[in-house]
């Protein structure tokens, strides 16, 4: 369990007003982040970056490690990362971020709180906010974010695109699943989520994928009513184990998935397909086990 939940959007916003495959600008040539917010930074001027998002921390560190000067306590990748820690994703110490003097701060609409982003901007810092809901949007978002940092598209991003290029053919899913992301109370993947799109590319349908909410609160009995063929339990943001399987779903196969590979967009996407496919195929050996 962590301060990385609950995920919540920041209310009404226009997401992805810029083309997903290009570096977005407004009519005056000013950079736009994923929310269409003007980001007043010249790409060549970025020398110091603070990241409040674990996947973006990994993205910068793998592409140009010298840029990264600060990150959250939850930024564990790449291994051995040595930068100043500035608190949690939901509880960054704004004064510590300001003290690092970053040219750009990286945030995410779900991962971070609007009030913290606003406090950073009020302190005079420039903040870039990402908000991908699909793999395609993630690839475009990463390219724009790295471009804002003055970086060329890295090899790992091209490799990730190739890895995921032929994973979805539009046919019916081979299995439908309930995908809890939290408990006490139980919450599951609903509609319009990045993780849901990743699973769809692997042929896994979401029994709550047509819900109006992105992370609806449901009971185990309601999960049972949807008759999932699989119960997907990721290890983040809640660290689910087999012991967390509710009694109502005791006869449903369980897949214990890497939350990092399911929910992160960044270098982990290179190995995510292989890791998740293996974990999904291994689900059946857990049927009835405790």
Backbone as CSV, one residue per row, in Angstrom:
resi,resn,N_x,N_y,N_z,CA_x,CA_y,CA_z,C_x,C_y,C_z
1,UNK,0.841,-1.196,0.000,0.000,0.000,0.000,0.877,1.247,0.000
2,UNK,0.367,2.323,-0.570,1.196,3.506,-0.714,0.353,4.754,-0.815
3,UNK,1.069,5.908,-0.803,0.358,7.169,-0.992,0.063,7.395,-2.461
4,UNK,0.331,6.374,-3.316,0.077,6.529,-4.746,-1.388,6.276,-5.091
5,UNK,-2.233,6.023,-4.135,-3.667,5.864,-4.354,-4.373,6.780,-3.368
6,UNK,-5.546,7.340,-3.644,-6.334,7.036,-4.835,-5.909,7.853,-6.044
7,UNK,-6.029,7.236,-7.236,-5.865,7.993,-8.468,-7.122,8.832,-8.649
8,UNK,-6.962,10.030,-9.119,-8.123,10.869,-9.388,-7.745,11.884,-10.449
9,UNK,-8.679,12.148,-11.327,-8.432,13.174,-12.332,-8.753,14.532,-11.726
10,UNK,-8.344,15.561,-12.416,-8.443,16.899,-11.859,-9.709,17.623,-12.273
11,UNK,-10.789,16.896,-12.489,-12.021,17.542,-12.910,-12.051,17.693,-14.407
12,UNK,-12.828,18.617,-14.890,-12.982,18.789,-16.334,-11.704,19.352,-16.952
13,UNK,-11.208,18.649,-17.945,-10.033,19.126,-18.664,-10.068,18.551,-20.065
14,UNK,-9.413,19.228,-20.970,-9.330,18.750,-22.342,-8.053,17.947,-22.480
15,UNK,-8.175,16.627,-22.554,-7.017,15.766,-22.589,-6.621,15.488,-24.028
16,UNK,-5.320,15.542,-24.300,-4.753,15.257,-25.618,-5.299,16.166,-26.721
17,UNK,-5.206,17.495,-26.540,-5.621,18.386,-27.613,-4.578,18.448,-28.711
18,UNK,-3.386,17.876,-28.482,-2.324,17.901,-29.483,-2.204,16.522,-30.107
19,UNK,-1.767,16.448,-31.377,-1.627,15.149,-32.027,-0.701,14.235,-31.237
20,UNK,-1.067,12.957,-31.030,-0.289,12.073,-30.164,1.094,11.756,-30.687
21,UNK,1.351,11.935,-31.971,2.649,11.548,-32.525,3.571,12.735,-32.755
22,UNK,3.154,13.928,-32.363,3.988,15.089,-32.645,4.238,15.878,-31.381
23,UNK,5.249,16.716,-31.427,5.519,17.625,-30.316,4.544,18.783,-30.426
24,UNK,3.629,18.934,-29.475,2.554,19.899,-29.573,2.986,21.315,-29.270
25,UNK,2.462,22.235,-30.057,2.668,23.661,-29.846,1.342,24.376,-30.042
26,UNK,1.222,25.548,-29.441,0.048,26.357,-29.736,0.349,27.235,-30.953
27,UNK,-0.558,28.160,-31.270,-0.400,28.981,-32.477,0.825,29.886,-32.424
28,UNK,1.329,30.129,-31.219,2.489,31.002,-31.066,3.784,30.206,-30.935
29,UNK,3.690,28.892,-31.107,4.889,28.067,-31.029,5.284,27.667,-29.624
30,UNK,4.414,27.915,-28.617,4.705,27.537,-27.241,4.333,26.071,-27.037
31,UNK,5.163,25.353,-26.293,4.914,23.935,-26.056,3.633,23.719,-25.259
32,UNK,2.938,22.613,-25.563,1.732,22.218,-24.841,1.948,20.841,-24.230
33,UNK,1.555,20.669,-22.962,1.634,19.334,-22.360,0.377,18.541,-22.708
34,UNK,0.193,17.383,-22.088,-0.931,16.514,-22.447,-2.292,17.139,-22.175
35,UNK,-2.353,18.075,-21.248,-3.626,18.727,-20.918,-3.861,19.978,-21.743
36,UNK,-2.931,20.271,-22.655,-3.068,21.462,-23.470,-2.611,22.715,-22.761
37,UNK,-1.915,22.547,-21.641,-1.402,23.684,-20.884,-0.106,24.188,-21.509
38,UNK,-0.007,25.485,-21.694,1.218,26.073,-22.228,2.357,25.882,-21.236
39,UNK,3.484,25.409,-21.740,4.661,25.181,-20.909,5.776,26.078,-21.438
40,UNK,6.064,27.133,-20.697,7.006,28.148,-21.158,8.442,27.733,-20.858
41,UNK,8.949,26.845,-21.699,10.322,26.413,-21.564,10.889,26.180,-22.955
42,UNK,12.116,26.578,-23.145,12.806,26.305,-24.400,13.513,24.972,-24.254
43,UNK,13.244,23.997,-25.140,13.834,22.667,-24.996,15.326,22.667,-24.736
44,UNK,16.067,23.530,-25.403,17.511,23.557,-25.218,17.955,24.117,-23.886
45,UNK,16.999,24.686,-23.128,17.357,25.329,-21.865,17.196,24.423,-20.655
46,UNK,16.657,23.239,-20.835,16.401,22.343,-19.710,17.681,21.619,-19.317
47,UNK,18.142,21.905,-18.106,19.362,21.288,-17.583,19.110,20.545,-16.275
48,UNK,17.995,20.854,-15.619,17.696,20.228,-14.323,16.209,19.843,-14.304
49,UNK,15.937,18.578,-14.028,14.569,18.064,-14.039,14.274,17.380,-12.708
50,UNK,13.095,17.644,-12.165,12.565,16.902,-11.019,11.341,16.138,-11.503
51,UNK,11.280,14.847,-11.211,10.146,14.025,-11.623,9.340,13.569,-10.408
52,UNK,8.028,13.760,-10.498,7.114,13.316,-9.441,6.360,12.057,-9.843
53,UNK,6.820,11.397,-10.902,6.139,10.218,-11.450,7.167,9.106,-11.659
54,UNK,7.004,7.952,-11.009,8.009,6.893,-11.136,8.349,6.496,-12.564
55,UNK,7.343,6.366,-13.427,7.635,5.938,-14.798,8.374,7.018,-15.577
56,UNK,8.087,8.279,-15.300,8.788,9.369,-15.988,10.205,9.531,-15.443
57,UNK,10.377,9.251,-14.155,11.725,9.240,-13.579,12.593,8.232,-14.317
58,UNK,12.050,7.024,-14.504,12.795,5.997,-15.228,13.060,6.432,-16.666
59,UNK,12.085,7.082,-17.277,12.241,7.524,-18.668,13.392,8.507,-18.820
60,UNK,13.471,9.494,-17.932,14.541,10.477,-18.001,15.878,9.841,-17.640
61,UNK,15.883,9.032,-16.582,17.140,8.440,-16.120,17.748,7.515,-17.161
62,UNK,16.911,6.817,-17.928,17.418,5.909,-18.957,17.832,6.660,-20.220
63,UNK,17.294,7.844,-20.411,17.571,8.597,-21.640,18.700,9.594,-21.459
64,UNK,18.659,10.333,-20.350,19.693,11.341,-20.086,19.821,11.530,-18.580
65,UNK,20.487,10.584,-17.907,20.511,10.592,-16.439,21.036,11.873,-15.819
66,UNK,21.896,12.608,-16.526,22.442,13.825,-15.953,21.425,14.932,-15.752
67,UNK,20.266,14.823,-16.428,19.227,15.847,-16.285,18.498,15.751,-14.943
68,UNK,18.379,14.552,-14.408,17.516,14.303,-13.264,18.212,14.692,-11.966
69,UNK,17.594,15.626,-11.223,18.183,16.067,-9.957,17.316,15.719,-8.761
70,UNK,16.056,15.345,-8.994,15.173,15.023,-7.876,14.050,14.112,-8.316
71,UNK,13.551,13.294,-7.360,12.470,12.362,-7.650,11.766,12.011,-6.350
72,UNK,10.620,11.330,-6.462,9.868,10.974,-5.264,10.466,9.746,-4.577
73,UNK,9.994,9.496,-3.375,10.441,8.321,-2.622,10.038,7.023,-3.308
74,UNK,9.008,7.075,-4.174,8.506,5.879,-4.847,9.195,5.629,-6.182
75,UNK,10.118,6.458,-6.542,10.827,6.289,-7.818,11.991,5.321,-7.610
76,UNK,11.714,4.041,-7.833,12.683,2.988,-7.532,13.460,2.506,-8.742
77,UNK,13.135,3.012,-9.922,13.811,2.576,-11.143,14.356,3.796,-11.882
78,UNK,15.535,3.615,-12.522,16.350,2.401,-12.548,16.992,2.121,-11.196
79,UNK,17.395,0.869,-10.994,18.008,0.469,-9.731,19.254,1.311,-9.473
80,UNK,19.434,1.668,-8.219,20.609,2.445,-7.850,20.506,3.926,-8.151
81,UNK,19.302,4.394,-8.458,19.117,5.815,-8.767,19.510,6.679,-7.570
82,UNK,20.409,7.612,-7.804,20.886,8.483,-6.738,20.572,9.933,-7.078
83,UNK,19.412,10.387,-6.591,19.011,11.784,-6.722,18.368,12.213,-5.404
84,UNK,18.158,13.491,-5.249,17.501,13.990,-4.045,16.044,13.532,-4.039
85,UNK,15.577,13.033,-2.915,14.194,12.590,-2.778,13.346,13.720,-2.200
86,UNK,12.138,13.895,-2.766,11.332,15.070,-2.414,9.970,14.693,-1.824
87,UNK,9.842,13.461,-1.309,8.578,13.043,-0.705,7.805,12.113,-1.611
88,UNK,6.509,11.919,-1.301,5.685,10.985,-2.052,5.055,11.615,-3.282
89,UNK,4.433,10.782,-4.098,3.769,11.301,-5.291,2.549,12.129,-4.924
90,UNK,1.882,11.757,-3.838,0.718,12.504,-3.369,1.076,13.517,-2.284
91,UNK,2.340,13.476,-1.861,2.738,14.393,-0.784,4.156,14.911,-0.991
92,UNK,4.431,15.498,-2.160,5.778,16.041,-2.376,6.014,17.260,-1.495
93,UNK,7.242,17.399,-1.081,7.603,18.580,-0.301,7.940,19.701,-1.291
94,UNK,6.993,20.573,-1.468,7.124,21.620,-2.481,8.377,22.456,-2.249
95,UNK,8.672,22.755,-1.004,9.853,23.577,-0.716,11.134,22.871,-1.136
96,UNK,11.166,21.533,-1.008,12.356,20.779,-1.423,12.510,20.796,-2.942
97,UNK,11.386,20.704,-3.646,11.441,20.767,-5.104,11.949,22.135,-5.543
98,UNK,11.406,23.175,-4.950,11.817,24.538,-5.294,13.305,24.730,-5.034
99,UNK,13.793,24.183,-3.925,15.196,24.360,-3.545,16.150,23.734,-4.555
100,UNK,15.695,22.747,-5.302,16.542,22.099,-6.298,16.691,22.945,-7.563
101,UNK,15.869,23.948,-7.712,15.969,24.844,-8.862,15.800,24.165,-10.202
102,UNK,14.773,23.338,-10.373,14.614,22.645,-11.654,14.144,23.579,-12.765
103,UNK,14.587,23.291,-13.978,14.073,24.001,-15.145,12.711,23.454,-15.544
104,UNK,12.442,22.195,-15.157,11.178,21.553,-15.510,10.847,20.504,-14.458
105,UNK,9.573,20.472,-14.050,9.058,19.444,-13.139,8.072,18.587,-13.915
106,UNK,8.190,17.270,-13.782,7.315,16.339,-14.486,6.272,15.791,-13.536
107,UNK,4.992,15.824,-13.969,3.893,15.346,-13.147,2.904,14.585,-14.019
108,UNK,1.937,13.956,-13.380,0.901,13.202,-14.093,-0.446,13.510,-13.471
109,UNK,-1.474,13.594,-14.321,-2.792,14.023,-13.850,-3.383,13.069,-12.827
110,UNK,-3.108,11.769,-12.942,-3.616,10.807,-11.963,-2.676,10.655,-10.775
111,UNK,-1.402,10.587,-11.061,-0.417,10.261,-10.031,-0.265,11.371,-9.002
112,UNK,-0.376,12.613,-9.438,-0.111,13.748,-8.566,-1.364,14.585,-8.338
113,UNK,-1.339,15.391,-7.293,-2.491,16.214,-6.940,-2.416,17.569,-7.633
114,UNK,-3.584,18.025,-8.059,-3.646,19.343,-8.705,-3.070,20.421,-7.796
115,UNK,-3.400,20.366,-6.495,-2.964,21.430,-5.596,-1.447,21.501,-5.479
116,UNK,-0.770,20.357,-5.584,0.693,20.381,-5.523,1.276,20.989,-6.798
117,UNK,0.693,20.633,-7.946,1.144,21.209,-9.205,0.918,22.722,-9.198
118,UNK,-0.225,23.142,-8.711,-0.507,24.575,-8.651,0.458,25.296,-7.711
119,UNK,0.798,24.631,-6.590,1.745,25.240,-5.642,3.126,25.382,-6.277
120,UNK,3.532,24.402,-7.050,4.829,24.480,-7.731,4.829,25.610,-8.759
121,UNK,3.742,25.710,-9.501,3.665,26.795,-10.485,3.616,28.159,-9.801
122,UNK,2.901,28.237,-8.674,2.826,29.505,-7.941,4.200,29.921,-7.418
123,UNK,5.065,28.905,-7.186,6.423,29.195,-6.717,7.357,29.555,-7.860
124,UNK,6.818,29.615,-9.078,7.608,30.038,-10.220,8.218,28.906,-11.033
125,UNK,7.859,27.649,-10.725,8.418,26.522,-11.458,7.551,26.166,-12.666
126,UNK,8.191,25.612,-13.676,7.501,25.161,-14.876,7.192,23.672,-14.722
127,UNK,5.923,23.296,-14.919,5.491,21.908,-14.715,4.893,21.362,-16.004
128,UNK,5.314,20.158,-16.367,4.781,19.440,-17.537,3.928,18.293,-17.007
129,UNK,2.657,18.235,-17.409,1.737,17.209,-16.922,1.387,16.235,-18.039
130,UNK,1.535,14.944,-17.752,1.161,13.907,-18.704,-0.194,13.319,-18.323
131,UNK,-0.875,12.684,-19.296,-2.197,12.108,-19.010,-2.587,11.047,-20.039
132,UNK,-1.722,10.083,-20.349,-2.087,9.075,-21.357,-3.105,8.080,-20.822
133,UNK,-4.050,7.693,-21.682,-5.040,6.684,-21.313,-4.935,5.437,-22.184
134,UNK,-4.077,5.484,-23.205,-3.884,4.342,-24.084,-2.400,4.198,-24.382
135,UNK,-2.018,3.044,-24.925,-0.636,2.858,-25.342,-0.231,3.883,-26.389
136,UNK,-1.104,4.099,-27.383,-0.784,5.059,-28.435,-0.551,6.443,-27.855
137,UNK,-1.410,6.847,-26.931,-1.238,8.151,-26.304,0.031,8.196,-25.469
138,UNK,0.381,7.079,-24.833,1.598,7.041,-24.021,2.834,7.254,-24.872
139,UNK,2.887,6.610,-26.047,4.041,6.779,-26.917,4.174,8.234,-27.364
140,UNK,3.060,8.850,-27.741,3.092,10.252,-28.136,3.431,11.162,-26.976
141,UNK,2.864,10.867,-25.810,3.110,11.668,-24.618,4.585,11.645,-24.233
142,UNK,5.175,10.453,-24.259,6.589,10.330,-23.904,7.475,11.095,-24.885
143,UNK,7.159,11.005,-26.163,7.958,11.710,-27.163,7.888,13.217,-26.952
144,UNK,6.685,13.739,-26.648,6.544,15.174,-26.414,7.279,15.598,-25.149
145,UNK,7.135,14.792,-24.092,7.784,15.135,-22.827,9.300,15.139,-22.961
146,UNK,9.843,14.105,-23.616,11.290,14.054,-23.814,11.752,15.198,-24.721
147,UNK,10.937,15.530,-25.723,11.265,16.653,-26.595,11.308,17.965,-25.839
148,UNK,10.385,18.121,-24.879,10.382,19.337,-24.066,11.658,19.454,-23.239
149,UNK,12.250,18.302,-22.925,13.512,18.287,-22.180,14.718,18.458,-23.099
150,UNK,14.448,18.618,-24.399,15.527,18.805,-25.347,16.184,17.514,-25.785
151,UNK,15.475,16.375,-25.610,16.055,15.071,-25.916,15.481,14.494,-27.208
152,UNK,16.322,13.797,-27.957,15.874,13.073,-29.134,15.114,11.824,-28.703
153,UNK,14.302,11.287,-29.603,13.560,10.067,-29.292,14.549,8.927,-29.030
154,UNK,14.472,8.308,-27.848,15.459,7.287,-27.495,15.156,5.940,-28.148
155,UNK,16.163,5.093,-28.184,16.019,3.775,-28.794,14.979,2.931,-28.065
156,UNK,14.911,3.068,-26.724,13.959,2.243,-25.984,12.518,2.561,-26.369
157,UNK,12.251,3.815,-26.741,10.894,4.182,-27.128,10.538,3.559,-28.478
158,UNK,11.476,3.565,-29.410,11.236,2.914,-30.697,11.065,1.407,-30.519
159,UNK,11.859,0.817,-29.632,11.748,-0.618,-29.377,10.398,-0.958,-28.774
160,UNK,9.944,-0.149,-27.834,8.642,-0.392,-27.207,7.515,-0.316,-28.228
161,UNK,7.594,0.639,-29.134,6.586,0.742,-30.198,6.539,-0.541,-31.021
162,UNK,7.716,-1.048,-31.377,7.757,-2.278,-32.179,7.215,-3.466,-31.405
163,UNK,7.548,-3.547,-30.122,7.097,-4.673,-29.293,5.574,-4.751,-29.239
164,UNK,4.921,-3.589,-29.179,3.469,-3.559,-29.013,2.714,-3.381,-30.331
165,UNK,3.429,-3.288,-31.437,2.800,-2.926,-32.705,1.789,-3.948,-33.201
166,UNK,1.981,-5.234,-32.918,1.110,-6.266,-33.481,0.354,-7.052,-32.418
167,UNK,-0.027,-6.364,-31.335,-0.659,-7.083,-30.231,-2.175,-7.059,-30.256
168,UNK,-2.780,-6.242,-31.089,-4.237,-6.121,-31.046,-4.805,-6.167,-32.452
169,UNK,-5.659,-7.154,-32.710,-6.217,-7.304,-34.058,-7.712,-7.006,-34.127
170,UNK,-8.287,-6.528,-33.033,-9.697,-6.164,-33.026,-10.648,-7.312,-32.780
171,UNK,-10.130,-8.526,-32.608,-10.996,-9.681,-32.369,-11.469,-9.705,-30.913
172,UNK,-12.395,-10.596,-30.614,-12.919,-10.704,-29.258,-11.811,-11.149,-28.306
173,UNK,-11.843,-10.691,-27.050,-10.806,-11.095,-26.093,-10.849,-12.600,-25.829
174,UNK,-9.686,-13.168,-25.507,-9.649,-14.593,-25.208,-10.125,-14.885,-23.802
175,UNK,-10.174,-13.853,-22.959,-10.683,-14.009,-21.607,-11.160,-12.638,-21.125
176,UNK,-12.159,-12.629,-20.257,-12.593,-11.392,-19.617,-12.196,-11.452,-18.146
177,UNK,-11.852,-10.309,-17.590,-11.287,-10.286,-16.248,-11.857,-9.155,-15.415
178,UNK,-11.871,-9.383,-14.112,-12.058,-8.314,-13.137,-10.665,-7.938,-12.651
179,UNK,-10.402,-6.635,-12.547,-9.046,-6.173,-12.235,-9.080,-5.218,-11.043
180,UNK,-9.043,-5.734,-9.819,-8.981,-4.842,-8.654,-7.675,-4.059,-8.636
181,UNK,-7.771,-2.822,-8.194,-6.573,-2.014,-8.014,-6.432,-1.540,-6.573
182,UNK,-7.467,-1.765,-5.780,-7.446,-1.339,-4.370,-8.469,-2.160,-3.602
183,UNK,-8.295,-2.208,-2.300,-9.313,-2.815,-1.440,-9.437,-1.986,-0.168
184,UNK,-10.532,-2.230,0.531,-10.886,-1.426,1.732,-11.037,0.041,1.361
185,UNK,-11.938,0.421,0.458,-12.885,-0.435,-0.252,-12.290,-1.014,-1.539
186,UNK,-12.968,-2.043,-2.049,-12.553,-2.613,-3.321,-12.809,-1.610,-4.444
187,UNK,-11.807,-1.436,-5.288,-11.956,-0.661,-6.517,-11.333,-1.444,-7.659
188,UNK,-11.925,-1.303,-8.842,-11.463,-2.056,-10.003,-11.192,-1.116,-11.172
189,UNK,-10.477,-1.622,-12.163,-10.341,-0.875,-13.405,-11.707,-0.738,-14.042
190,UNK,-12.075,0.495,-14.431,-13.304,0.736,-15.153,-12.988,1.092,-16.598
191,UNK,-13.580,2.166,-17.062,-13.390,2.571,-18.464,-12.223,3.535,-18.610
192,UNK,-11.663,3.568,-19.833,-10.751,4.637,-20.232,-9.501,4.720,-19.368
193,UNK,-8.831,3.592,-19.130,-7.599,3.592,-18.348,-6.450,3.027,-19.175
194,UNK,-5.253,3.485,-18.875,-4.068,2.990,-19.561,-3.906,1.490,-19.331
195,UNK,-4.052,1.049,-18.080,-3.899,-0.380,-17.776,-4.931,-1.214,-18.515
196,UNK,-6.155,-0.705,-18.621,-7.185,-1.425,-19.357,-6.830,-1.568,-20.829
197,UNK,-6.208,-0.539,-21.403,-5.806,-0.601,-22.805,-4.659,-1.589,-22.994
198,UNK,-3.734,-1.624,-22.053,-2.644,-2.601,-22.119,-3.219,-4.021,-22.119
199,UNK,-4.158,-4.289,-21.216,-4.761,-5.621,-21.165,-5.518,-5.934,-22.452
200,UNK,-6.212,-4.947,-23.012,-6.934,-5.174,-24.266,-5.972,-5.575,-25.380
201,UNK,-4.794,-4.976,-25.402,-3.796,-5.331,-26.406,-3.280,-6.750,-26.210
202,UNK,-3.459,-7.296,-25.022,-3.053,-8.672,-24.746,-4.216,-9.645,-24.861
203,UNK,-5.363,-9.145,-25.326,-6.522,-10.009,-25.512,-7.349,-10.239,-24.272
204,UNK,-7.189,-9.390,-23.262,-7.934,-9.529,-22.009,-9.000,-8.442,-21.940
205,UNK,-10.266,-8.850,-21.903,-11.354,-7.900,-21.768,-11.599,-7.551,-20.313
206,UNK,-12.181,-6.405,-20.075,-12.454,-5.925,-18.721,-13.956,-5.968,-18.478
207,UNK,-14.380,-6.750,-17.505,-15.824,-6.889,-17.250,-16.438,-5.596,-16.743
208,UNK,-15.632,-4.664,-16.282,-16.133,-3.354,-15.848,-15.708,-2.248,-16.818
209,UNK,-15.308,-2.634,-18.017,-14.768,-1.680,-18.962,-15.770,-0.699,-19.536
210,UNK,-17.059,-0.951,-19.348,-18.071,-0.032,-19.862,-18.688,0.840,-18.767
211,UNK,-18.127,0.772,-17.582,-18.628,1.606,-16.493,-18.341,3.083,-16.770
212,UNK,-19.172,3.959,-16.241,-18.947,5.390,-16.432,-17.693,5.848,-15.694
213,UNK,-17.431,5.230,-14.542,-16.278,5.613,-13.734,-15.036,4.875,-14.200
214,UNK,-13.905,5.504,-13.988,-12.644,4.897,-14.396,-12.152,3.902,-13.345
215,UNK,-12.483,4.118,-12.082,-12.091,3.214,-11.004,-13.283,3.019,-10.057
216,UNK,-14.313,2.316,-10.507,-15.517,2.193,-9.680,-15.284,1.354,-8.425
217,UNK,-16.024,1.713,-7.379,-16.021,0.922,-6.158,-17.063,-0.187,-6.307
218,UNK,-16.646,-1.421,-6.104,-17.543,-2.561,-6.248,-17.281,-3.542,-5.107
219,UNK,-18.227,-4.423,-4.882,-18.059,-5.475,-3.886,-17.606,-6.761,-4.572
220,UNK,-17.032,-7.699,-3.825,-16.700,-8.992,-4.421,-17.919,-9.673,-5.038
221,UNK,-19.094,-9.480,-4.426,-20.310,-10.076,-4.985,-20.626,-9.479,-6.357
222,UNK,-20.389,-8.179,-6.511,-20.629,-7.543,-7.807,-19.618,-8.035,-8.843
223,UNK,-18.393,-8.277,-8.411,-17.423,-8.875,-9.326,-17.909,-10.237,-9.789
224,UNK,-18.415,-11.015,-8.862,-18.901,-12.352,-9.182,-20.047,-12.293,-10.193
225,UNK,-20.919,-11.301,-10.030,-22.071,-11.169,-10.924,-21.651,-10.954,-12.373
226,UNK,-20.477,-10.378,-12.593,-20.006,-10.135,-13.959,-19.409,-11.394,-14.595
227,UNK,-19.275,-12.446,-13.834,-18.781,-13.748,-14.306,-17.440,-13.634,-15.035
228,UNK,-16.436,-13.091,-14.375,-15.123,-12.993,-15.022,-14.501,-14.374,-15.203
229,UNK,-13.771,-14.515,-16.283,-13.037,-15.758,-16.486,-11.681,-15.738,-15.828
230,UNK,-11.311,-14.561,-15.320,-9.992,-14.389,-14.714,-10.060,-13.251,-13.707
231,UNK,-9.335,-13.402,-12.621,-9.168,-12.328,-11.644,-7.725,-11.867,-11.727
232,UNK,-7.532,-10.635,-12.160,-6.190,-10.075,-12.306,-5.867,-9.264,-11.051
233,UNK,-4.785,-9.649,-10.376,-4.365,-8.961,-9.159,-2.957,-8.386,-9.363
234,UNK,-2.847,-7.087,-9.637,-1.528,-6.465,-9.775,-0.913,-6.175,-8.407
235,UNK,0.384,-5.968,-8.374,1.041,-5.692,-7.096,1.274,-4.201,-6.856
236,UNK,0.610,-3.372,-7.648,0.622,-1.942,-7.391,-0.555,-1.296,-8.132
237,UNK,-1.179,-0.271,-7.545,-0.766,0.465,-6.355,-1.004,-0.287,-5.045
238,UNK,-1.959,-1.238,-5.017,-2.120,-2.095,-3.844,-1.323,-3.362,-4.099
239,UNK,-0.559,-3.808,-3.117,0.269,-4.995,-3.301,-0.564,-6.252,-3.048
240,UNK,-1.334,-6.631,-4.066,-2.168,-7.823,-3.942,-1.320,-9.089,-3.941
241,UNK,-1.785,-10.089,-3.181,-1.237,-11.438,-3.221,-2.409,-12.394,-3.400
242,UNK,-2.112,-13.666,-3.551,-3.176,-14.655,-3.711,-4.106,-14.678,-2.505
243,UNK,-3.589,-14.334,-1.334,-4.410,-14.321,-0.122,-5.495,-13.254,-0.171
244,UNK,-5.375,-12.297,-1.072,-6.378,-11.235,-1.183,-7.564,-11.636,-2.052
245,UNK,-7.508,-12.798,-2.699,-8.631,-13.219,-3.526,-9.863,-13.401,-2.650
246,UNK,-10.969,-12.716,-2.953,-12.179,-12.845,-2.125,-12.797,-14.227,-2.258
247,UNK,-13.458,-14.671,-1.189,-14.080,-15.993,-1.188,-15.109,-16.127,-2.306
248,UNK,-15.760,-15.029,-2.658,-16.769,-15.072,-3.716,-16.174,-15.466,-5.067
249,UNK,-14.863,-15.321,-5.209,-14.205,-15.633,-6.471,-13.179,-16.753,-6.304
250,UNK,-13.416,-17.612,-5.321,-12.448,-18.660,-4.994,-12.240,-19.660,-6.121
251,UNK,-13.222,-19.796,-7.021,-13.088,-20.760,-8.117,-12.663,-20.112,-9.427
252,UNK,-12.305,-18.819,-9.379,-11.899,-18.092,-10.583,-10.374,-18.091,-10.673
253,UNK,-9.808,-18.431,-11.828,-8.351,-18.387,-11.978,-7.804,-17.001,-11.654
254,UNK,-6.613,-16.973,-11.076,-5.989,-15.725,-10.658,-4.689,-15.515,-11.426
255,UNK,-4.487,-14.294,-11.897,-3.213,-13.905,-12.497,-2.605,-12.817,-11.626
256,UNK,-1.450,-13.088,-11.057,-0.730,-12.104,-10.267,0.202,-11.342,-11.207
257,UNK,-0.098,-10.069,-11.443,0.627,-9.297,-12.445,1.552,-8.244,-11.819
258,UNK,2.600,-7.946,-12.550,3.492,-6.857,-12.172,2.791,-5.530,-12.415
259,UNK,2.535,-4.789,-11.349,1.881,-3.495,-11.497,2.729,-2.518,-12.287
260,UNK,4.027,-2.614,-12.133,4.920,-1.738,-12.900,4.748,-1.963,-14.391
261,UNK,4.690,-3.207,-14.816,4.564,-3.487,-16.242,3.149,-3.255,-16.760
262,UNK,2.174,-3.276,-15.866,0.788,-3.043,-16.277,0.435,-1.565,-16.342
263,UNK,1.006,-0.755,-15.458,0.543,0.631,-15.310,1.577,1.689,-15.668
264,UNK,2.849,1.324,-15.789,3.874,2.327,-16.080,4.015,2.511,-17.583
265,UNK,4.234,3.735,-17.995,4.572,4.021,-19.385,5.955,4.656,-19.390
266,UNK,6.884,3.946,-20.062,8.278,4.345,-20.073,9.105,3.162,-20.543
267,UNK,10.368,3.073,-20.159,11.226,1.975,-20.592,10.694,0.589,-20.233
268,UNK,9.893,0.494,-19.180,9.339,-0.810,-18.798,8.431,-1.389,-19.877
269,UNK,7.945,-0.549,-20.792,7.088,-1.056,-21.873,7.844,-1.996,-22.810
270,UNK,9.175,-1.902,-22.829,9.963,-2.795,-23.684,9.779,-4.239,-23.258
271,UNK,9.768,-4.503,-21.958,9.630,-5.874,-21.454,8.219,-6.203,-20.994
272,UNK,7.329,-5.212,-20.946,6.004,-5.411,-20.367,5.198,-6.489,-21.083
273,UNK,5.252,-6.511,-22.394,4.450,-7.501,-23.124,4.859,-8.915,-22.734
274,UNK,6.146,-9.200,-22.748,6.627,-10.537,-22.414,6.306,-10.900,-20.973
275,UNK,6.550,-9.970,-20.053,6.306,-10.230,-18.630,4.829,-10.511,-18.376
276,UNK,3.962,-9.662,-18.903,2.528,-9.802,-18.640,1.950,-11.045,-19.315
277,UNK,2.393,-11.346,-20.525,1.899,-12.553,-21.200,2.258,-13.799,-20.404
278,UNK,3.464,-13.862,-19.893,3.870,-15.017,-19.102,3.057,-15.124,-17.820
279,UNK,2.808,-13.988,-17.174,2.038,-14.006,-15.927,0.579,-14.371,-16.180
280,UNK,0.020,-13.917,-17.291,-1.359,-14.270,-17.627,-1.489,-15.749,-17.952
281,UNK,-0.542,-16.296,-18.692,-0.592,-17.699,-19.051,-0.358,-18.607,-17.833
282,UNK,0.323,-18.084,-16.840,0.566,-18.866,-15.627,-0.573,-18.830,-14.639
283,UNK,-1.638,-18.098,-14.968,-2.739,-17.921,-14.015,-3.410,-19.230,-13.664
284,UNK,-3.566,-20.138,-14.608,-4.385,-21.315,-14.392,-3.840,-22.263,-13.324
285,UNK,-2.531,-22.227,-13.083,-1.978,-23.125,-12.080,-2.377,-22.705,-10.677
286,UNK,-2.945,-21.497,-10.547,-3.329,-20.998,-9.230,-4.774,-21.288,-8.870
287,UNK,-5.517,-21.913,-9.771,-6.930,-22.157,-9.518,-7.089,-23.006,-8.255
288,UNK,-7.887,-22.487,-7.326,-8.183,-23.237,-6.110,-7.064,-23.254,-5.101
289,UNK,-5.926,-22.655,-5.410,-4.803,-22.675,-4.470,-4.949,-21.555,-3.455
290,UNK,-4.405,-21.808,-2.300,-4.377,-20.806,-1.229,-3.018,-20.817,-0.540
